[in-house]
Amino acid sequence: MQVDQPLRILVAEDDAALSVMLTYNLEAAGHTVMPVDNGLDALTGVTSWKPDLVLLDWMMPGLSGVDLCRRLRMAAATRYLPIIMLTARGEERDSIHALDTGADDYLVKPCGMDVLHARVRAVMRRSAGRGAAAAAVAEGDVLTFADVTIDHGGRRVSRAGSTIALGPTEYRILLHLMRHPRRVFSRAEILAAAWDDRIHVEERTVDVHIRRLRLALNATGGADLIRTVRSSGYMLDDGQAD
């Protein structure tokens, strides 16, 4: 989908006044909006309505936004669905927690509508850019390093024959590292590869996603293939010479 096309946006927000304001402004920008006020209805709406993007309140009755985000990231059909988390929480650890659950972005309420529209455009640019970034690996191509394999056509990752579930950011980071094994990338370079133009993301966010990627890759007990290079960044390395 082109970034400037109207979107189908599901707004999951239990504050009625804020939900009305978000819906009004998004519809005024040309988008189609489905407002819901609890997590269970949001889950049903995602499944039945198939939105292009979800604005997800952190705390909602029935099913919290954090739990819903985790569910969506675990399901193959919604693993790459763009999600922006909305919350009144503003501390840094909360933003990291939101990203750690799989959200693509994080906004503290109340936020200006110009900021919201800019974040929506940025998230959709990254989503659209995934296809361009993937062009270097043709559909159906397979990358292998040590015992890790990426079947890019099917967007499947496996290690020693066992399927590994990765969120969209972790997938892009791993894809980038596997294209360039044994090469050290700084946090800024990883940000550019995995987040495109998401300039408001701080470099330490990379550490959060590297940790998640490590946990997923090493869940079956394999050796850690991601090496931390002090003061430099990260690299994919199996300890074998070229």
Secondary structure, 3 states (H helix, E strand, C coil): CCCCCCCEEEEECCCHHHHHHHHHHHHHCCCEEEEECCHHHHHHHHHHHCCCEEEEECCCCCCCHHHHHHHHHHCHHHCCCCEEEEECCCCHHHHHHHHHCCCCEEEECCCCHHHHHHHHHHHHHHHHHHHHHHHHCCCCCEEEECCEEEECCCCEEEECCEEECCCHHHHHHHHHHHHCCCCCECHHHHHHHHHCCCCCCCCCHHHHHHHHHHHHHCCCCCCCCEEEECCCEEEECCCCCC
